[in-house]
Amino acid sequence: MKNPRTVLILPLAIIGCSVTLALAQTPAPTPAAPPAPAPLAGRAPIAGRVLTLDECIAIALEAQPRIQATLYDYAAARYRVNQAFAPLLPQLTGAATATRSQSVFVVTSTTTGNTSKGVASSQLADTFFAQVQLSQLLFDFGKTLAATEAARKLAEVAVENIELQRQLIALAVKEAYTNTLFAQRLIRVTEQALERADLNLRSAKGFFEVGTRPKSDVARAEVDVANAKLDLIRAKNALRTALVALNTAMAIDVDTPTQIVDNLVYEAITIDRQAQRAEALKNRPEYRQAVLQVGAAQATERQTFRGFFPDVSGIGSYGGSQAQLNESWTLGLAFTWSLFDGGGRIARYQEAKASLQAAKARVQSTELDIIQNVEQSEIAIEEAQERIQAAQALVASAQENFRLAQGRFDAGVGTILELTDAQLAFTQAQSTESQALADYRIALARLDRALGRR
């Protein structure tokens, strides 16, 4: 059942007054659309090039379909702004009807009692009616403008979502880039370990052949060679997996033989916690989205509150009927006010107030999350820096220990167990250093993301 409404239509000639239209205001400008990614056809081929990290990020931002999706989401949000503002513009409708009918009726004479049948028919031209109607909302207490403002805020939220996706894509590329370098570094470490194991095997065989070493030394050296080969297989498979992740992050063919510049080095940075917190709150799109959601909720609350007030519209129509199109026209005002709707408007207003409070609370929650992300990233960087320094000292010690064990074994005073243990410790120290460098680079990338950088 429709809500009861009171409608009052008065001829303008009787009122004899002028009405100032509410259309003097124009809709709030929607945010400018971010530039769409450039076409991929003109991009230089990737195969055969050695890509830097910045080039990989640029390729990903150009090719990732998630960017296209968010751009289309933004376009849809802009169109919703136009939809919200549309009721303030003139509304023009046209209608035309024509019917053809035939009916049989029976007439009984009251004097003679005789009955007769008759047929009544109408043709299309007899019932044709055409009309054009123009209506203009004159005043609605700002309901439509509030709805337009809410839609505009949501369009700005969609703009921030584009930047959010760009930052997430850049982070994914940085992590995949670092994991690829880490896998390459592990392959080199494992290859060096395999070379040392082969050398030890040859030495053990030589000593065994001259009778200075037992057969067990040769067997232990063969086990070390086999383990080194298995480690090399795993390292190469890890590199293939990392390259697939990197190519996927760049939205290129996963089979592309991508080559990248090695930046897996330690570069110390200084951390200013207070400045970085302020930078994060300024640059993070999630925080700006939360603030814009508050503005949208405020506009929605104003819209629902003004729904308690009436609408005033001007209406006019012109048309004609039947084959000769006998002219007819009307002109008047429509005063529309919903007097009772079962409490729906009150419930919608209360809902809007609750949504506004929730949006304000989300701003505070987002701020806490951002500060936590920044602090966690800074702690991870500090930890990785300390691990790198400790790992570098460990590599130097393990390398010296292996050199001494190698000399003792070659001199015939050391055991194969001592040598293989030293070799394993040296390989593990190199792997630990590579892992610390990779973790440091990933921690830097996550700090950039926490600060709202690409």
N, C-alpha and C positions, 0 to 999 in steps of 0.2 A: 504494500500500500504506500503510495507516495506521501511525502510530507505535505501537510496542509500549508498553503501559501495564500497570502492576501495580495491580489493584483489590482492595481488602480490604473486605468487608462483614461487620460484626459486629452481632448483636442488641444493642440497648441494654439489655435486661433482663440480659444476661450481663455487660456491662461494669459496670453498677451505679454509674455516676458521672454527675455533671452536667456539661454542656458550656456554657461561656459564649460566647454568640454574638458575632461580630465586628461586629454591626450596631449596637452602641452608638454608633458614630460616624455622623454624618450627612454627606451629601456637602457638599463645599466650596461655598459659595454662589456662584452665577454672577453676573456683573456685571449690574446693573440695565439694562434696555433703555432706550436713549435715546428721548425722546419722538418719536413719528411726526409728520411734517409735518402742519400743520393743513389741513383740506379747502380746496380752491380756490374753492368756491362762494361763500364769504363775502368774497372779496377785492374791494376796490374796483376799478373798471375802470381800465385803463391808458391807453386812448385819451383824449385831452383833458387829461391831467395832465402836469405837468412833474416828472419824477422826479429825486431826488437819487441819488448813488452808493449810499448806505446802503439806500435803498428798492429799488434794482435788485438789490443783493445779497440782500436779504430775499426778494424775489420769486423769485430763482433758487434759494435754499435751500429755499423752500417747494414749488417746482414741478418741480425737476430730477428726472427718473426715476432718475438715478444714485444719489441719496440713498435712494430706495425700494429699489433693488437691494441696496445695502449693508446696509440695515436687515433685509431678508430673509436676507441672508447671515449676519448676526449671529444672527437667530432660529434658523437652521439650526445654527449653532455651539453655541447654548445647548442645543438638543435633543441634540446629540452628547455633551454633558456628562451628560445624563440617561441616554443609552445606555451610556456608560462605567460609570456607577454601578449600573446595573440588575442586574448579576450578584450584588451584595451583598444584594439583596432576595429574599424567598421566590419560588420558581419553582413554579407550579402548572400541571399538565398533565392532561388527560383523554383517555381512549382508549376506543373501543368497536368491537368487531369481531363480525361474524356471516357465516357462509359456508353455502352450500348445495351439496351434492356428491352424486354418484352414480357407482358403479363396478361393473363386472361381473367376477366371478371364476369360475374353473373349478376344480372339485374332482375328483380322480381317486382312486377307491378302490384301495387297494393289494391288497385281497383278491379283489375281483371284476373289477377293471379297468374298471369302469363310470365314466363321467364325468358330471358334472352342473354346471349353471351356476347361479350365484346373483347376486343384486343387493344391493349395500350402498348405502344412501342416508342422508343426514342433512339435516335441515331447519334453517332459520335459528334457530329457537328452541333446537335442540339444541347449536349451536356459539356461541351468543351469549356475549360476554365484555365487561364494562365495568369500568373502573378509573380512579381518580383518584390522581395521584401528586404529592406535595409534597416539594421538595428545598430545602435551605438551605445555602449556602456558609458554613462556620463559620470557616475560617481559610485564607488563601492567601498569607501572608507579605507582605501589602500590595500585591500585584500590581494588584488592581482599583482601590484607592485611588490608586496612582500613575498609572494610566490616566485616572482621573477628574481628577486634578490637571493632567495634560497637556492634556486636553480643555478644562478651565477656562481654562488659559493661552491656548489658541488662541481661545477665545471672547473673551477680553480683547483679543487681537490684532484680532479682527473689530470690536470697539468702536473701536479706534484707526483702523481703516480708514474708519469712518464720518466721523470728524473729518478724516482726510486728504482724503476726497472733498469735504467742505465747504470746506476751505481751497483746494483746486484749483479748485472752482467759483467761489469768491470772487475768486481771481486771474484766472480767465478773464473774469469780469464786469468787473473793474477795467481789464483790458487792452482789452476791447472798448469799454468806456465812453470810455476815453482816445482810442482810435483814432477813435471817432465824433466827439468834440470836435475832434480834429486835422483830420479831413476837413471839418468845418464851418468851422474856422478857415481852411483852404486855400481854401474856396469864397469866403470874404470877401476874402482876399488877391487871389485871381484876379479877382473882380468889380471890385475897386479898380484892378487893373492894366488890366482891359478899359476901365474908365471913363477912365483916363489915356490909353490908346492911342486911344480915340475922340476925346478932346480934342486930342491931337496930330494926328490925321488931319484934324480940322476946321481946325486952325491951318495945317497944310501946304497944304490945299486953298485956304484964304483967301490965303495968301502966293503960291500958284501963280497964282491968278486975277488978282492985281494985278501979277504978273510979277516978284516979288522972290525966288521960289524955283523951282527946276527941277521938272520932272515926276517926277524920281527920288525927291524927298523925299516926294511923295504916294504913290508905289509902296511905298517903305520903310515908311511909316506904315500902309498897308493890310496889309502883311505882318505888322506887329506886332499889328494888330487881329485878324487871322486866327489868329495863334499864341495870343493871349489867349483867344479863343473855344474853341480846341482844349483849352487848359489848363483852362478852366472846365468843359468837358464831362467831362474826365478826373476833375476834382475832384468833380463831382456823382456820377459813377459810383462813385468811391471811397467817398463818403458812403453810397450805397445798400448797398454791400458791407459797410461797417462796421455799419450798422443791422441787416443780416441776422445778422451775427456776434453783435451785442449781444442781439437778440431770441432767437437760438438759445441763447445762454448763460443767458438768463432762462427758457428753455423755454416761450416764448409764440409765438403765430403770427408767422411771419417778415414778414408784411405789415402788422403793427401799426405805426401811425405814432407811434413812440416819441419823446418829447421829454424832454430831460435838461437838468439845470442845468450851466452852464459853470463848471468848477473848474480850467480850464487856466491857472493862475497860479503864479507862483514864490513858494514859502514855504520859506525856509531852515530846515534842521534841523541839529542837532548829533549827532555819531556817537560813541558810547562803545563801542569795539570789544570790550573785555573783557566788559562787561556784556551786550552783545548776543550774544556767543558763549554765555554761560551761559544766557541766556534762550532761545536757539534749542535748546540741548540739553534744556532743561526742557520746552519746548512742542511740539517737532516730534513728530508722531505716528509718523514713521518710526523715530526713535530709541527711543521707548517700545515699538514693535513689535519691534525687534531685541532689546531687553532681555527682553521677554516670550517671545520665541522661545527664548532661552537657558533660561528656566524650564521651558518645555515640553519642550525637549530633555533637561534634567536629569531631569524626571519620567519621560520615556520610557526613559532609561537605567536608572533605578531599576526600572521595570516589567520591562524585559528581563532585568536581573540577577536579579530575584526569580522569573523564570520557571524558574530552575534548581531551585526548591524545590517541594514537593508541595502539593496542595490537599486540604483536609479538608471533607467535606460531610455533612450529615445528610439522610437520605432516609426517606420513609414513603409507603405506598400503601394504598389501600382499594378493594375492588371485589368483584365476584361473577361467577359464570359460569352459563350455561344458563338455562332459562326461570325457574327458582326463584331465580336470583341467589344461589347458595350463597356465603356470606360468606367473604372472604379478606382478610388484611391483613399488611403487613410493616413493620418498623421497624428502622433500622440506621444505620451510619456507612459512608461511602465514603472510602477513602484512595487518592488518585490521584496517581501520580508517573510522569512520562515519563522512562524510564531512558536511552533513546537515540533520537535523531531524525535521525541522519545529520549531525550538526553544525549543524543549523539554528539552534538556540538560541544557540550560540556566535557564529555569523555575525550574528544579529540584535543581539546584545549589542555586538559590535565595530562594527556599523553605527551603533548608537545612540551609542557613544562618539565615533565620527568626526563624526556629525551635531552633537553637543554642541560639539566643538571648532570646527566650521564656524560654528555660531551665535555663539560667542564672538568669532570673527574678524570676523563681519559687524557686530557692535556697534562694533568699532573702525573698520571701513570706513565705516559709516554716520556715525560721529562726524566722520571726516575729510571726508566729502562735505558734511555740514551746515556745518562751519566754512568750507569752500571756497565754498559757496553764499552764506553771509553776507558773506564778504570780497568776492566778486565783485559782490554787490549794493551794498555800500558803495562800492566803487570806481566802479561805474556811476553812483551818485548824485553822487559828488564830480565826476566827469567832466561830468555833465549840468549841475551847478551852474556850473562854469567855462564851459561852452558857452553857457549862458543869458546870463551876464554879458557874454561876448564878443559874442554875437549881438545883445544889446540895444545895445551900443556900435556894432556894425556897422549896425544899422537907423538909428540916429541919424545916422551919417555918410552912409549911402546916401541918406537922406531929404534931408539938406542938399545933397548933391551933385546930386540930381535937381532940387531947387528952383533951384539955380544954373544947371543946364543948361537948365531950362525958361525961366528969365529971359533967358539968353543967346539961346536960340532965338527967343523972342518979340521980343527986341530986334533980331533980324536978324544977330547976330554969331556965333551958334552954329550948328552943323550938325545935321541930323536924325540922323546917326550918333551924335554925342555925346549927344543927347537920348535916343535909344532905348537906348543902352548904359547910361545912368544910370537909366533906368526899369527895365531888366532887372535891374540890380544891386540896385535898391531892392526889387523884387518877390522876388528870390532871398534878400535879407536878411530880409524878413518871413517867408518860408517857412522859412528856417533857424532863426529864433527860435521859430516854431510847432513845428518838429520837436524842438528842444531842450526846450521845455516839455513836449511829449508824452513824450519819452524820460525826462524827469525824473519825471513822474507814473508811468510804467510801472516805472521803477527803484524808486520808493517802494513800489509794489505788490509787486514781487518781493522787496524787503527784508522786507515784512510776511510774505510766504509763507516766506522763509528763516528768519524768527524764529518761525514757527508761529502767526501771527496771521491773522485773517480780514479 
